[in-house]
């Protein structure tokens, strides 16, 4: 047995709950759950939340998202080992073995589907399963290495949580729920491409055709500006469609305006940390925008 195999076995013996927790990508899943919770809250009439539905549905949606994150790491553990951002994950370091990680991901997925079918509704279970397959299989196993537009096409799977939260309450696919999906769908490219610029060398090292690798950093910066403009326009639609009022509109304009500023700053500057700063702001932007939707839902104000 080689020294490497011995080291891996030694690390594997120390597997605990933290390794499984890391497999879930908790920070990413937390943001997804926030958007699904907001989708549920907006589907309820104001001040009439059914807490059992809200909690059970979003727990199950979170389990499915965690399963997708675990499958993503299972598929990519070899490339993860070569990238500075991901080399410390449980599978590349040997702190968790592949078999246990696979069983963990499968249990999360089955548990999620069972909860949704038994306690929520079949429609939400079907849509959640489709989103899981979209991210874990179509995006991770195919799109990510097939095209530099991977995050645009595959981003649809990551944009569905607010719709899932909505359908958990209404048992229907409604225009307002789809509008929430559209917001996240247009937000995803500028969000992720900013990170891809920051980690361009990592992606190039493992031959993943992210836009900065295939088309260069300056082209990617231009694409970020273009998608940010589209995103800001889309975020005005809830107000224009009478889904949200003045609180949301003000938040959307101010938050979107600063996102536009960060995108333009990224385009015109050569500062090394500009891309990661844009990425970090994009996370805060989405959180605050969805919180504004909830605030507007409970305290509606209009200009007219």
C-alpha positions in Angstrom: 0.0 0.0 0.0 1.4 3.4 -1.0 1.9 6.3 1.4 -0.9 8.2 -0.3 -3.4 5.4 0.2 -2.4 5.1 3.8 -2.9 8.9 4.3 -6.3 8.7 2.6 -7.4 5.8 4.8 -6.1 7.6 7.9 -8.1 10.7 6.9 -11.2 8.7 6.2 -11.3 7.3 9.7 -11.8 10.8 11.0 -15.0 11.3 9.1 -17.7 13.0 11.2 -20.7 15.2 10.8 -18.7 18.1 9.6 -17.6 16.3 6.4 -21.3 15.6 5.5 -22.2 19.1 6.4 -19.5 20.4 4.0 -20.8 18.2 1.3 -24.1 20.1 1.4 -22.4 23.4 0.5 -24.3 25.0 3.4 -23.8 28.7 2.4 -25.1 28.1 -1.1 -28.0 26.0 0.2 -28.9 28.7 2.8 -29.3 31.3 0.0 -31.5 28.9 -2.0 -33.6 28.2 1.0 -34.0 31.9 1.7 -35.4 32.4 -1.9 -37.7 29.3 -1.5 -39.0 30.6 1.9 -39.7 34.0 0.3 -41.6 32.2 -2.5 -43.7 30.4 0.1 -44.4 33.6 2.1 -45.4 35.6 -0.9 -47.8 32.8 -1.9 -49.7 33.1 1.4 -52.0 36.0 2.0 -50.3 38.5 4.3 -50.4 37.5 8.0 -51.9 34.1 7.1 -48.9 31.8 7.0 -49.5 28.1 7.5 -46.3 27.4 9.5 -46.4 23.6 9.0 -46.5 24.0 5.2 -43.8 26.7 5.3 -41.4 24.7 7.5 -41.9 21.2 6.1 -41.8 22.3 2.4 -38.7 24.4 2.7 -37.0 21.7 4.8 -37.6 19.2 1.9 -36.5 21.7 -0.7 -33.3 22.3 1.3 -32.6 18.6 1.5 -32.9 18.3 -2.3 -30.6 21.3 -2.8 -28.1 19.7 -0.4 -28.3 16.4 -2.3 -27.5 18.3 -5.5 -24.5 19.9 -3.9 -23.3 16.5 -2.7 -23.7 15.0 -6.2 -21.8 18.0 -7.7 -18.9 17.2 -5.4 -19.0 13.5 -6.2 -18.8 14.1 -9.9 -16.1 16.7 -9.6 -13.9 15.5 -6.8 -10.9 14.9 -9.1 -11.0 18.4 -10.6 -11.8 19.8 -7.1 -8.5 18.4 -5.9 -6.6 20.5 -8.5 -8.4 23.8 -7.7 -7.3 26.0 -4.9 -10.9 27.0 -4.0 -12.0 23.4 -3.7 -9.0 21.3 -2.8 -9.9 21.2 0.9 -13.3 19.6 0.3 -14.1 16.3 2.0 -13.6 14.0 -1.0 -10.3 15.4 -2.4 -8.8 15.3 1.0 -10.0 11.8 1.7 -11.9 12.8 4.8 -15.0 11.2 3.3 -15.0 8.3 0.9 -17.0 8.1 -2.3 -19.4 5.3 -1.3 -20.5 7.1 1.8 -20.9 10.4 0.0 -23.1 8.7 -2.7 -25.3 7.1 0.0 -25.6 10.4 1.8 -26.6 12.2 -1.4 -29.1 9.5 -2.3 -30.7 9.5 1.2 -31.1 13.3 1.1 -32.8 13.1 -2.3 -35.2 10.2 -1.3 -36.1 11.9 2.0 -36.8 15.2 0.2 -39.1 13.6 -2.3 -40.9 11.5 0.3 -41.6 14.5 2.5 -42.9 16.6 -0.5 -45.2 13.8 -1.8 -46.5 12.8 1.6 -46.9 16.2 3.3 -47.0 18.9 0.6 -48.0 18.0 -3.0 -46.9 16.0 -6.0 -46.4 19.0 -8.2 -43.7 20.4 -5.9 -42.0 17.0 -5.6 -41.9 16.7 -9.4 -40.5 20.2 -9.9 -38.0 19.8 -7.1 -36.8 16.5 -8.6 -36.5 18.1 -12.0 -34.4 20.9 -10.5 -32.2 18.4 -8.8 -31.6 16.5 -12.0 -31.1 19.8 -13.9 -28.3 20.8 -11.5 -26.7 17.5 -10.5 -26.9 15.7 -13.8 -27.5 18.1 -16.8 -25.4 21.0 -15.5 -22.7 19.2 -13.5 -22.2 16.1 -15.8 -22.7 17.7 -19.2 -23.2 21.5 -19.5 -20.3 22.6 -17.3 -17.7 21.1 -19.6 -19.7 21.5 -22.9 -20.1 25.2 -23.3 -19.0 28.6 -21.9 -22.7 29.3 -21.7 -23.0 26.6 -19.0 -24.0 28.9 -16.2 -26.6 30.7 -18.3 -28.4 27.5 -19.4 -27.7 25.5 -16.2 -28.6 28.5 -14.1 -32.3 27.7 -14.6 -32.0 24.8 -12.1 -30.6 27.1 -9.4 -33.3 29.7 -10.1 -36.3 27.4 -9.3 -36.4 27.5 -5.4 -38.8 30.4 -5.1 -41.2 28.7 -7.5 -40.8 25.5 -5.5 -41.7 27.4 -2.4 -44.7 29.0 -4.2 -46.1 25.7 -5.5 -45.7 24.1 -2.1 -48.4 26.6 -1.0 -50.6 26.9 -4.1 -50.1 23.5 -5.8 -49.9 25.4 -9.1 -47.4 27.1 -11.3 -48.4 30.8 -11.4 -47.0 33.8 -13.3 -45.8 35.5 -10.1 -43.8 32.4 -9.1 -42.2 32.3 -12.5 -41.4 36.0 -12.2 -39.3 35.2 -9.1 -37.5 32.5 -11.1 -36.7 35.0 -13.9 -35.1 37.4 -11.4 -32.7 34.7 -10.2 -32.1 33.4 -13.7 -30.9 36.8 -14.9 -28.9 37.4 -11.7 -27.0 34.1 -12.0 -24.6 35.0 -14.9 -23.2 38.3 -13.5 -23.0 36.6 -10.0 -21.1 33.6 -11.1 -19.0 35.1 -13.9 -17.5 37.5 -11.3 -16.4 34.5 -9.3 -15.1 32.8 -12.5 -13.0 35.9 -13.3 -11.5 35.7 -9.8 -10.8 31.9 -10.2 -10.0 31.9 -13.9 -6.7 30.1 -13.4 -8.3 27.4 -11.4 -10.9 26.7 -14.1 -8.2 26.8 -16.9 -6.1 24.3 -15.0 -8.9 21.7 -15.1 -10.1 22.6 -18.6 -13.6 23.8 -17.5 -14.7 26.2 -20.3 -16.0 29.1 -18.1 -16.4 32.3 -20.1 -13.2 34.0 -18.8 -11.2 30.9 -19.9 -12.7 30.7 -23.4 -13.4 34.3 -24.3 -11.1 36.3 -21.9 -11.6 38.4 -18.9 -12.5 41.7 -20.7 -15.2 40.0 -22.7 -16.6 38.4 -19.5 -16.7 41.8 -17.8 -18.7 43.1 -20.8 -21.1 40.2 -20.5 -21.5 40.9 -16.8 -22.5 44.5 -17.6 -25.0 43.4 -20.2 -26.6 40.8 -17.9 -26.7 43.3 -15.1 -28.7 45.7 -17.2 -31.1 42.9 -18.1 -31.3 41.8 -14.5 -32.1 45.4 -13.3 -34.9 45.6 -15.9 -36.3 42.3 -14.9 -36.3 43.2 -11.2 -38.7 46.1 -12.0 -41.3 43.7 -13.4 -42.8 42.8 -10.0 -43.8 46.5 -9.5 -45.0 46.9 -13.1 -47.1 43.7 -12.8 -48.7 44.9 -9.6 -47.1 42.1 -7.6 -45.1 44.5 -5.4 -45.3 48.1 -4.3 -43.2 51.1 -3.5 -41.0 49.5 -0.8 -39.8 46.9 -3.3 -39.5 49.3 -6.1 -37.2 51.6 -4.1 -35.1 48.6 -3.0 -34.9 47.3 -6.5 -33.7 50.6 -7.9 -31.2 51.3 -5.2 -29.8 47.8 -5.0 -29.8 47.4 -8.8 -28.2 50.8 -9.3 -25.3 49.8 -7.0 -25.0 46.4 -8.7 -24.7 48.4 -12.0 -22.0 50.5 -10.4 -20.1 47.5 -9.3 -20.3 45.9 -12.7 -19.1 49.1 -14.5 -16.3 49.4 -11.9 -15.3 45.8 -12.6 -15.3 46.6 -16.4 -13.1 49.7 -16.2 -10.7 48.7 -13.4 -7.8 46.4 -13.3 -7.9 46.0 -9.5 -7.2 42.4 -8.6 -10.0 42.1 -6.0 -12.7 43.9 -8.0 -14.2 40.6 -9.3 -14.5 39.0 -5.9 -16.0 42.2 -4.4 -18.6 42.1 -7.2 -19.3 38.5 -6.4 -19.8 39.2 -2.7 -22.1 42.1 -3.4 -24.2 40.0 -5.7 -25.0 37.6 -2.9 -26.0 40.4 -0.5 -28.0 42.0 -3.4 -30.2 38.9 -3.9 -30.7 38.5 -0.2 -31.8 42.1 0.3 -34.0 42.1 -2.8 -35.9 39.1 -1.6 -36.2 40.5 1.9 -37.7 43.7 0.3 -40.3 41.6 -1.4 -41.4 40.2 1.9 -41.4 43.6 3.6 -43.5 45.0 0.7 -45.9 42.0 1.0 -46.6 42.8 4.7 -46.5 46.6 4.5 -47.7 47.5 1.1 -47.2 51.2 0.0 -47.8 52.6 -3.4 -47.0 55.9 -5.0 -50.5 56.3 -6.5 
